[in-house]
Structure formats: structure tokens, C-alpha cells
């Protein structure tokens, strides 16, 4: 999903909305996991895992997406940015590389 899709889905452009952080993180996490699973760049051909450099690039892409969402709706998303990014990436990295 693009930043505008998140704004519409979670009604972030409305003045008095009830921001559902857990749903937002869940959706961002699904998007992140889907992106990781479907990327064809930076994959170890023998094991099918994403190389670390590629994983960092994907995180950077999602960081850019988060800032785009935040810029569309104001600063209230910024307060928990680090916690949100950590939660999304750690959860999904462990799902992807679970032994």
C-alpha cells in the first residue's frame, strides 16, 4: 500500500478520529512481510533468505513510507515512530527467519 492508502484506510485525514495504533501496526506489518516475501532482489539463491543489506533497504523503504504517512496527517504519528518501526520489523524478521 502507498502512504495515501494508509491515510484513507485509517481515516488519518479526519480531524477527530480514533487512531487505532494496533491495527495500523498490524497492517503495516502485513505490508512489510508481504514485501519481504515477494522481493526478488537480494535473495540468497541457496536458502531463499533475504540478505541483510536488502533487509535494511526494505526497512528504509518502509521508514520513508511512514514519514510520508506522517507528513500527510501531522506530527502525532511521530511520537511512537521508533517503537512502531521496531515492532513491525522485529516481528516480521522473526517470522521470516524462524527456525
N, C-alpha and C positions, 0 to 999 in steps of 0.2 A: 504494500500500500504506500501511496505517496503521503506527504505531510497533510495535504488538503483533505485526504480521505479520513485521516485520524481526526482532524478538526470537525468534519461533518459527522462522523460516527459517534464521537463522544460529546458533540454539541459544544465544543470548546469556544465557539464564536458567540455563544449566547452570554448575556450579562450575568444572570443569576441561575447558573446551572449547578448541579450536584456532581462534582468531579469524582468519578469512581476510579480511584488510583489502582486498585487491584485488577479491575477489568482492563484498564489502559495497559498496565504492565503485562497482563496475560496476552493481550492482542499483540503488543509489541514483541513479546517473547515468541509467539507463534510465527510472526512475520520473520523474526530473526532466525529461528530454527529452520523455517522453510527455505530461506535464503541460503543458509549454510548447507542444507541437504541438496539443494538444486544447483549450486555453483559448480561450474566445470573448470574453473581456473584454480590452480594451486592445490590440486588433489594428489596425494601420494598414489601412484598407479598400482602399487602392490597391495596396499591395505585399504585404499579408498578414503583415507582420512585427509582432512584439510591441514595443509602445512600451517605452522604458527604464523608466518608472515601474512598469509592470506586471511587467517582468522583475525589478525589485528586490522587488516584493511576493511574487513566486514564490520568490525566494531566501529571503526572510524566512519564508515558509511552510515551506520545507524546513529552515531553521535551527530552527524550532520543532519540526518532526518529529524532527530529530537530537537535540535536547535531550530530547524525550520518550523516545526510544530510550535515550539515555544515562542518564536518570533511572531507567529500568526495570532497568538492568543494572549501574549503579555508575559510578565515575569513569574507568575505563580507556579509554573512548572519548574522553574529554575531551582527552587528551594530544595527539592529532593532529587536533583539530577544525578548525582553520584550514586545514591542509593538505588535509584531506578536502573541505571546502566549496569551497576554491579549485579543486581538481582537478575536482570534479563540475561546478561552474558554468562554468568556463573551457572545458572540453572540450565541453560541450553548447551553450554560447553560440556557440562557433566552428562547431559542426555546423549549428546553426540558421541562422546568418548567413553561411555560407560563400559566397563569390562564385564 
